[in-house]
Amino acid sequence: MSEKRTVHTYCRICEPTCALLAEVDEAQNVRLRPDKSHPVHQGFACHKGLNFTEIHTDPDRLNHPLARRGARSGPAAFEQLDWDSVATQIADRVRAVQATWGDDAFAMYNGNPGAFNASAREGVRRFAGLIGARYFFGSGTQDCTNKFAASERVFGTANLHPIPDFKHTRYFLSIGSNPRISHMSFVHTTDPMGKLRDIVRRGGKVVHINPRRIESATPATGDVVLIKPDTDLYFLAALIHEMVANRWHDDAFLRAHGRNVDAMLDFVARYPATRVAGITGIDADTIRTIAHEFASAEGASVHMSTGVNMGRQGTLAYWLVQMLSLASGNLGQRGGNLYSPGYFPAATVGKPGSDDPFFDSEFGSLRTITGSLPGNLLADYIEAGKVKALVCTSGNPLLSMGGESRLRRAFEKLELLIVVDIYPNATSEYADFVLPATDWLEREDINAISVGFHPEPYVQYTPAVVAPLADRRPEWWIFGKLAAALGDASIADSKTFNPLSRADRQLGIHGLSLQTLKDTPGHVVRLPDPEPEQLFSLGVQHGEQRVDCCPALFTPDLDTAERLFEELAAEPEDTLKLISLRTNYMVNSWFHNVPSLKRDNALDNPLHMNPDDAAARQLVEGTEVRVSNRYGAVVATVRLDDTLRRGVVAMTHGWGHGGNRRLRVASNHPGVNVNELLPTGIGSYERLSNQSHMTGIAVDVAAVA
């Protein structure tokens, strides 16, 4: 019998980073199970993390460096190379681009998995500096940059995002979130559904605001109030207005901890419950009831997620989430929303660089947020000749951003495209070089992504569970190899470069180090729970620790909000709005080749439609329909879904693998890329945050002749 070893590790698929035990035999086969000894997770883990070994051993994975042979516009044909050869060839191509187009011709794109990879960040950053990359794009502008844009102005730091005090809250308002499916975002908590059950069990109340009756809503975990898509800003404004108008708010607390209070109150005064009821689809009495319940609860907390982020006014909505918490006297209070510093108080290093972050460009007035330009302008930058070379890491922009067809045309114009990933994806089909990265079982890491988001803080180190298969390498090593080929060995020299050096320095605040974690059983240290007063004393970075209740940078957008309100009011009653539907059987575009997730009800991405909306268009279950608007069109089949409010249709994003025969499971169940229906280019993103408009999109639905 072969001997087994057990490694304490954790999942890096989504934000809870659930603790796992990896059992490894002599043949390096891995079995994953929940880690019941973990001080926080205590055995909680979901099926995606537990089945990750299917991805680790997938025969369709990228295992060797590849170089394109032939034109990018033709069929993809790649030659397998060794690391020395591919690094030399890439260095030659980089120098050629620099010689012809200059250093300003390079761009970087970083995808979502990169946020869960602490060891990659420094290597990517140094390589970008070495090649002179000027333009940075990333998946953040598809899902969350609105939160950074709001927080940097409201709190004086992009890195303060108050989280619910689940242990003590008596009223939890969840907006645009579905914890059962996505386990919450910007809140890294174990067993989120258990947290909701606990609130109800102790006599509290949970209310979900969503355009559909989500899976997270049960008699034990709260009710759903159905809202029209992309109207959450007006709902939040009405809540605050009704609190103030009825004197349910805590005015003394609001003015003690906030500045520019009256300007904020003037804005919400435009939107009483009676005025927004028709726009939001929530009657005025229900809005007033929620406002009163939130204001009067002994500890009320609020959370807003991607269902709102992806709308046209995500930054203003997140601003009003903070104002709701502040005006009700719950911000930085027990049972309300808290700041959790974790092992490093990141709020202290996220201050905005200037009062006015905008600059003029040929695409209009622009800014960067967390370093990124609007992802929806990537095609524009390429078409305008600004970007000639693109380095894409752990991302698949062709399927994750709006305007797939336009991006395909743009990618054909690139002089150089380098893709670093674990799978051959739609984007890598256009690459000149495709480099195989390790997965999270094959690299060391620390849960740096969780800093500031843990209701129950801890820090955990994980060694590599197994050695990398084939020629897979960690991203920091890959970029070090390329840097060395360009004449800079500072990254590649593993004797001097520590990819986790930043985390090691930050751990010193708590008297810890990477070595401490390595020497600790389970490699995990439980940290002190967040204290309410830390939100103002440590988190808020404005002078006197006061919140800016109406940042000057938002002024033009307050007027835009009124224009959009009038636009919504004028829409025909039979307008259909498209929202994104998350499921338990995929994660964005990179889980489509996992056989165990191809259940009978998850083999494609149909158009979910309320039965009444379908009947009005003489459509039935299974009808093939053309879903279209002025941006594009896709063909899908109808799935009747009475969880949707009338006027709302839904599709799951991340599909569209029909042209990628390298992924055999995914290409057999390709689905369609719903992002063809999304706007792209100038005007398709929020001014304040670069956040792409990805939900609440008007569409027409008609049977295919």
VEXFI-944643 format. One record per residue (C-alpha): residue in one letter; y negated, x negated, z. Coordinates in pm, whole numbers, padded with zeros to 5 digits, always signed. Layout:
# VEXFI-944643
AYXZ...
# end
This chain:
# VEXFI-944643
M+00000+00000+00000S-00341-00133-00096E-00599-00191+00174K-00913+00020+00173R-01260-00062+00293T-01523+00191+00393V-01892+00153+00307H-02174+00359+00459T-02403+00459+00173Y-02611+00754+00057C-02668+00968-00252R-02963+00902-00483I-02955+01210-00701C-03214+01422-00520E-03451+01395-00228P-03238+01460+00084T-03047+01135+00005C-02738+01268+00183A-02528+01018+00376L-02186+00937+00232L-01884+00727+00314A-01738+00539+00019E-01372+00448+00044V-01290+00161-00191D-00941+00036-00267E-00832-00304-00403A-00875-00183-00760Q-01238-00090-00685N-01167+00281-00715V-01417+00481-00510R-01376+00807-00321L-01685+00965-00167R-01694+01193+00135P-01965+01314+00375D-02065+01077+00654K-02017+01278+00973S-02135+00984+01185H-02485+00982+01032P-02746+01063+01303V-02931+01313+01078H-02704+01439+00800Q-02398+01467+01025G-02162+01540+00738F-02386+01746+00509A-02357+01660+00139C-02340+01861-00183H-02092+01860-00470K-02313+01655-00701G-02318+01348-00479L-01954+01382-00381N-01850+01392-00748F-02071+01105-00859T-01764+00891-00922E-01725+01088-01247I-02050+00935-01365H-01961+00591-01231T-01637+00577-01432D-01748+00785-01731P-01608+00620-02047D-01925+00722-02232R-02150+00517-02003L-02357+00226-02129N-02159-00086-02041H-02294-00361-02267P-02630-00463-02414L-02680-00313-02760A-02909-00404-03049R-02993-00170-03335R-02884-00265-03680G-03070-00074-03950A-03384+00136-03966R-03483+00358-03674S-03518+00656-03906G-03155+00630-04016P-02827+00690-03830A-02807+00496-03506A-02588+00187-03543F-02574-00070-03264E-02418-00412-03219Q-02283-00524-02882L-02438-00846-02752D-02418-01065-02443W-02713-01081-02204D-02837-01422-02321S-02844-01314-02685V-03012-00980-02625A-03276-01135-02400T-03358-01393-02668Q-03384-01129-02939I-03605-00905-02724A-03833-01197-02637D-03874-01274-03007R-03963-00911-03083V-04208-00892-02791R-04387-01206-02915A-04400-01061-03267V-04569-00744-03142Q-04813-00949-02937A-04895-01170-03232T-04961-00876-03465W-05105-00610-03237G-05216-00791-02921D-05124-00737-02558D-05272-00388-02550A-04996-00247-02768F-04733-00210-02491A-04653+00100-02286M-04403+00173-02008Y-04222+00498-01932N-04044+00544-01598G-03813+00837-01537N-03720+01031-01225P-03421+00819-01110G-03654+00522-01076A-03812+00688-00773F-03476+00661-00598N-03437+00291-00673A-03635+00073-00435S-03490-00250-00577A-03623-00183-00929R-03992-00135-00859E-04111-00490-00817G-03913-00618-01114V-04051-00347-01341R-04405-00409-01217R-04388-00784-01275F-04241-00746-01622A-04509-00495-01719G-04773-00746-01613L-04603-01025-01803I-04606-00840-02137G-04956-00706-02075A-04854-00340-02068R-05170-00132-02061Y-05041+00223-02085F-04810+00381-01829F-04633+00714-01859G-04370+00876-01641S-04178+01183-01539G-04420+01248-01254T-04661+01421-01492Q-04382+01667-01565D-04322+01774-01207C-04541+01652-00922T-04860+01455-00995N-05066+01759-00897K-04971+01693-00536F-05096+01335-00544A-05419+01441-00716A-05489+01711-00457S-05401+01502-00152E-05612+01202-00250R-05922+01425-00247V-05835+01663+00036F-05696+01403+00276G-05843+01081+00136T-05498+00950+00040A-05247+01038-00228N-04965+00974+00018L-05017+01247+00276H-04806+01557+00212P-04767+01766+00528I-04411+01891+00575P-04289+02200+00761D-04198+02155+01127F-03868+02337+01076K-03751+02293+01435H-04041+02493+01578T-04185+02711+01304R-04164+03088+01347Y-04289+03179+01001F-04205+02987+00686L-04374+03064+00354S-04192+02903+00059I-04372+02916-00278G-04210+02819-00608S-03910+02658-00439N-03535+02729-00439P-03378+02518-00162R-03019+02629-00226I-03032+02483-00576S-03277+02193-00559H-03262+02109-00185M-03644+02101-00169S-03893+01847-00301F-04149+01645-00103V-03944+01749+00201H-03639+01531+00255T-03430+01736+00490T-03061+01776+00535D-02907+02122+00492P-03228+02305+00400M-03052+02643+00397G-02937+02575+00750K-03301+02516+00846L-03393+02858+00705R-03105+03027+00888D-03222+02868+01213I-03572+03010+01169V-03439+03363+01119R-03179+03322+01394R-03445+03244+01654G-03647+03552+01559G-03873+03397+01298K-03935+03503+00941V-03894+03336+00601V-04075+03464+00291H-04006+03328-00059I-04270+03372-00331N-04102+03349-00671P-04081+03525-01010R-03709+03590-00948R-03484+03680-00657I-03366+03328-00598E-03030+03219-00457S-03207+03094-00143A-03296+03448-00035T-03032+03625+00174P-03048+03849+00482A-03002+03531+00686T-03256+03315+00500G-03549+03536+00406D-03680+03786+00154V-03839+03736-00189V-04177+03869-00290L-04183+03869-00670I-04491+03713-00828K-04601+03679-01189P-04568+03320-01315D-04868+03085-01300T-05071+03312-01071D-04995+03146-00736L-05347+03005-00704Y-05493+03355-00682F-05227+03468-00436L-05312+03176-00208A-05684+03239-00242A-05631+03604-00146L-05427+03507+00161I-05708+03285+00290H-05977+03538+00202E-05797+03818+00385M-05749+03597+00690V-06120+03522+00702A-06242+03870+00611N-06030+04022+00889R-06105+03741+01136W-05740+03647+01166H-05814+03279+01099D-05899+03006+01351D-06259+02934+01257A-06318+02682+01535F-06011+02479+01434L-06105+02497+01067R-06458+02365+01122A-06353+02105+01378H-06107+01946+01136G-06268+02025+00800R-06585+01955+00607N-06727+02151+00310V-06569+02458+00466D-06820+02710+00332A-06772+02593-00026M-06399+02659+00004L-06463+03000+00159D-06705+03085-00124F-06429+03014-00377V-06160+03226-00209A-06412+03508-00160R-06390+03567-00536Y-06029+03673-00497P-05973+03951-00242A-05629+04109-00234T-05748+04414-00424R-05869+04199-00713V-05565+03971-00748A-05298+04237-00702G-05278+04320-01072I-05284+03956-01179T-05014+03842-00938G-04800+04155-00942I-04812+04166-00561D-04980+04472-00416A-05281+04428-00189D-05106+04561+00123T-04826+04306+00087I-05077+04024+00048R-05263+04138+00361T-04937+04168+00554I-04833+03814+00467A-05179+03685+00557H-05170+03858+00896E-04814+03750+00972F-04888+03389+00882A-05208+03379+01086S-05059+03544+01393A-04723+03364+01410E-04662+03116+01689G-04626+02830+01445A-04641+02899+01071S-04559+02647+00797V-04586+02654+00420H-04426+02466+00135M-04500+02468-00239S-04277+02316-00505T-04224+02263-00877G-04237+02630-00971V-04610+02605-00899N-04664+02236-00976M-04577+02292-01341G-04833+02565-01393R-05185+02524-01525Q-05351+02495-01183G-05105+02309-00965T-05367+02085-00805L-05587+02372-00692A-05280+02562-00569Y-05169+02264-00359W-05525+02234-00226L-05513+02596-00110V-05172+02543+00049Q-05340+02288+00276M-05635+02521+00333L-05400+02805+00431S-05240+02579+00689L-05578+02454+00815A-05757+02790+00826S-05470+02948+01021G-05479+02668+01278N-05136+02533+01184L-05215+02203+01012G-05109+01915+01231Q-04984+02153+01499R-04640+02215+01648G-04452+02464+01433G-04695+02416+01144N-04717+02135+00888L-04691+01777+01011Y-04724+01421+00889S-04407+01213+00923P-04492+00841+00893G-04131+00721+00889Y-04081+00346+00890F-04417+00282+00720P-04736+00496+00727A-04781+00515+00349A-05086+00741+00392T-05286+00437+00495V-05243+00271+00153G-05294+00565-00083K-05674+00586-00085P-05846+00670-00416G-06015+00382-00591S-06338+00566-00670D-06520+00896-00637D-06490+00949-01014P-06155+00834-01160F-06225+00955-01515F-06295+00739-01819D-06379+00815-02181S-06110+00779-02447E-06049+00895-02802F-05844+01175-02647G-06132+01291-02430S-06206+01226-02065L-05892+01090-01896R-05770+00949-01569T-05452+00798-01434I-05272+00940-01133T-05027+00716-00946G-05088+00483-01239S-04977+00729-01508L-05158+00874-01807P-05068+01228-01917G-04708+01224-02041N-04805+01488-02295L-05025+01229-02468L-04747+00976-02531A-04701+01096-02889D-05079+01090-02940Y-05104+00728-02824I-04827+00627-03064E-04962+00827-03358A-05309+00681-03304G-05167+00329-03316K-05261+00254-02956V-04896+00207-02853K-04674-00004-03077A-04402-00094-02825L-04247+00118-02550V-04019+00018-02263C-03838+00322-02125T-03658+00292-01791S-03425+00554-01642G-03584+00831-01844N-03530+01053-02144P-03873+01169-02260L-03736+01328-02579L-03565+01598-02372S-03786+01603-02063M-04134+01635-02215G-04288+01900-02433G-04277+01867-02810E-03942+01702-02888S-03992+01720-03266R-04332+01554-03244L-04199+01280-03016R-03915+01208-03258R-04165+01155-03538A-04376+00934-03314F-04082+00720-03198E-03997+00642-03560K-04338+00472-03585L-04283+00231-03296E-04248-00139-03370L-04027-00185-03064L-03845+00050-02827I-03641-00085-02536V-03436+00157-02327V-03284+00068-01989D-03048+00339-01867I-02698+00428-01755Y-02625+00661-02049P-02693+00660-02421N-02939+00948-02438A-03154+01120-02698T-03431+00864-02652S-03201+00564-02684E-03094+00687-03029Y-03434+00557-03145A-03417+00232-02950D-03409-00119-03090F-03236-00240-02775V-03037-00042-02518L-02963-00217-02189P-02697-00098-01940A-02822-00045-01585T-02613-00010-01273D-02570+00322-01100W-02637+00364-00730L-02284+00271-00629E-02341-00072-00780R-02666-00184-00619E-02819-00235-00277D-03104-00007-00177I-03317+00140+00101N-03436+00501+00124A-03799+00411+00055I-03858+00737-00134S-03829+00928+00194V-04125+00763+00366G-04359+01042+00473F-04122+01330+00393H-03861+01332+00672P-03872+01608+00937E-03609+01394+01115P-03706+01040+01018Y-03459+00759+00971V-03431+00447+00760Q-03108+00347+00589Y-02995+00043+00397T-02695+00044+00169P-02517-00253+00018A-02364-00220-00326V-02044-00022-00277V-01871-00201-00566A-01958-00478-00809P-02111-00361-01138L-01861-00260-01403A-01861-00441-01737D-02207-00582-01820R-02411-00335-01613R-02692-00498-01417P-02961-00378-01169E-03299-00307-01326W-03470-00586-01133W-03217-00834-01275I-03256-00698-01629F-03632-00738-01625G-03594-01076-01467K-03365-01181-01750L-03617-01064-02009A-03901-01233-01821A-03709-01560-01817A-03660-01540-02193L-04038-01506-02221G-04087-01816-02005D-04130-01665-01658A-03837-01724-01423S-03997-01581-01108I-03791-01262-01116A-03463-01394-01254D-03430-01666-00991S-03228-01469-00735K-03255-01751-00485T-03625-01682-00435F-03678-01323-00552N-03592-01041-00312P-03609-00701-00486L-03646-00529-00148S-03911-00766-00011R-04180-00497+00011A-03958-00270+00220D-03862-00567+00436R-04228-00631+00517Q-04297-00264+00586L-04004-00239+00826G-04178-00490+01049I-04412-00218+01177H-04118-00082+01378G-03985-00428+01463L-03712-00386+01205S-03600-00582+00901L-03344-00554+00626Q-03125-00788+00826T-03154-00557+01127L-03032-00267+00917K-02751-00472+00768D-02635-00563+01117T-02659-00206+01252P-02347+00013+01241G-02382+00246+00942H-02695+00050+00834V-02912+00335+00967V-03178+00357+01238R-03310+00689+01365L-03689+00685+01403P-03915+00890+01633D-03981+01250+01528P-04331+01314+01390E-04595+01403+01646P-04845+01676+01544E-05156+01473+01621Q-05048+01198+01379L-05158+01407+01083F-05524+01362+01172S-05512+01034+01366L-05291+00843+01121G-05262+01051+00804V-05610+01174+00707Q-05812+00884+00569H-06156+01046+00541G-06417+00950+00799E-06374+01116+01138Q-06023+01221+01023R-06165+01540+00876V-06016+01720+00578D-06233+01776+00271C-06203+02151+00225C-06370+02158-00117P-06372+01819-00293A-06657+01769-00539L-06412+01651-00805F-06267+02004-00816T-06598+02176-00901P-06547+02218-01279D-06193+02344-01220L-06311+02618-00985D-06499+02768-01277T-06194+02718-01501A-05993+02919-01250E-06216+03220-01307R-06186+03185-01684L-05808+03173-01660F-05812+03474-01428E-05995+03675-01691E-05753+03549-01956L-05456+03666-01749A-05621+04002-01689A-05658+04055-02064E-05294+03984-02151P-05095+04272-02304E-04863+04444-02058D-04553+04354-02259T-04623+03977-02254L-04318+03767-02169K-04366+03450-01964L-04110+03169-01970I-04013+02988-01649S-03766+02707-01585L-03433+02798-01425R-03257+02533-01218T-02882+02550-01163N-02619+02383-00945Y-02446+02236-01249M-02691+01980-01380V-02981+01753-01286N-03249+01729-01554S-03088+01576-01866W-02853+01315-01718F-02570+01520-01565H-02454+01684-01888N-02154+01460-01945V-01978+01545-01617P-01662+01747-01691S-01636+01909-01347L-01982+02065-01388K-01897+02238-01715R-01799+02569-01557D-01748+02882-01766N-02092+03011-01666A-02265+02677-01731L-02161+02576-02082D-02505+02631-02237N-02855+02744-02147P-02901+03108-02249L-03223+03304-02227H-03218+03496-01898M-03392+03829-01940N-03461+04132-01723P-03246+04425-01851D-03554+04648-01893D-03732+04386-02104A-03419+04345-02313A-03376+04719-02363A-03738+04754-02474R-03659+04506-02753Q-03318+04659-02833L-03137+04349-02707V-02808+04339-02520E-02598+04077-02343G-02499+03804-02588T-02754+03890-02857E-02865+03582-03049V-03244+03566-03028R-03528+03353-03156V-03758+03251-02872S-04088+03136-03016N-04458+03079-02968R-04731+02875-03136Y-04575+02552-03009G-04221+02589-03141A-03903+02795-03150V-03542+02781-03028V-03241+03005-03080A-03049+03117-02773T-02828+03401-02654V-02943+03670-02413R-02806+03682-02061L-02914+03995-01875D-03048+03899-01532D-03183+04158-01291T-03302+03886-01050L-03603+03833-01279R-03911+04048-01239R-04012+04235-01553G-04212+04026-01796V-04035+03702-01700V-03770+03516-01900A-03603+03193-01793M-03416+02901-01945T-03277+02579-01800H-03438+02256-01919G-03264+01927-02000W-03031+02060-02270G-03029+01974-02641H-02758+01706-02673G-02621+01826-03006G-02724+01514-03197N-02581+01266-02946R-02213+01218-03032R-02196+00923-02793L-02181+01174-02505R-01863+01361-02587V-01875+01625-02316A-02248+01691-02351S-02239+01712-02731N-01956+01967-02714H-02183+02188-02504P-02527+02091-02636G-02747+02391-02561V-03104+02386-02686N-03410+02197-02569V-03637+02463-02423N-03919+02208-02408E-03974+02273-02779L-04165+02579-02653L-04405+02379-02439P-04755+02266-02538T-04818+01899-02604G-05117+01682-02685I-05482+01724-02586G-05541+02026-02361S-05175+02072-02264Y-05206+01923-01917E-05414+01977-01607R-05737+01779-01607L-05722+01683-01241S-05364+01554-01231N-05232+01502-01586Q-04961+01752-01490S-04802+01904-01801H-04814+02282-01845M-04442+02366-01827T-04405+02711-01673G-04557+03053-01727I-04559+02992-02103A-04604+03302-02321V-04318+03356-02567D-04197+03613-02817V-03831+03714-02823A-03664+03882-03118A-03310+03922-03242V-03201+03677-03509A-03160+03873-03831
# end
